[in-house]
Amino acid sequence: MKELITVNDDLLAESLLSELKKSNIPGYISHEGAGQYLKILTGNSIYGKTICVNETDYERAVKLLKQLNFIDST
């Protein structure tokens, strides 16, 4: 798996993951630091959330995020 993007908002991370899945790009959200523990304990985390995808899907995922204006297209 390869790290695609890191965001600080749970809803944004889930939305991005949903967009990837709609395009048949599987992935998952990895919580940084104690983020997973805080997510379970409080329902949220102040730590970053990293979206990871298969290395074979990475370029398609980057292209999709550029189309959605989540990352710079330069």
PyMOL commands that set and color helices and strands:
alter all, ss='L'
color gray80, all
select helices_A, chain A and resi 10-22+35-42+55-67
alter helices_A, ss='H'
color red, helices_A
select strands_A, chain A and resi 2-7+27-31+49-53
alter strands_A, ss='S'
color yellow, strands_A
deselect
rebuild
show_as cartoon
